[in-house]
């Protein structure tokens, strides 16, 4: 499977496909060591780092780590905060600090 296919699978698993949260991150992270979990954790790291699961990151296999690193690096160039409703929460937290 190519990196592009892995990322596409991860996005499909990590983003809601229907309902009012369509196109946003699912409320809960997909199961550990899946492409969806790697994408969810990477995007959440840019939206609300308080929700990133250290266990998910520690126990990722090498191919899931590749997807995580790709999405995480993309977050340096693209605003990933639009994928989460936590962006409003982070604005409040950053205003308090």
Secondary structure, 3 states (H helix, E strand, C coil): CCHHHHHHHHHHHHECCCCCCCCCECCCCCCCCCHHHHHHHHHHHHHCHHHCCHHHHHCCCHHHHHHHHHHHHHCCCCCHHHHCCHHHHHHHHHHHC
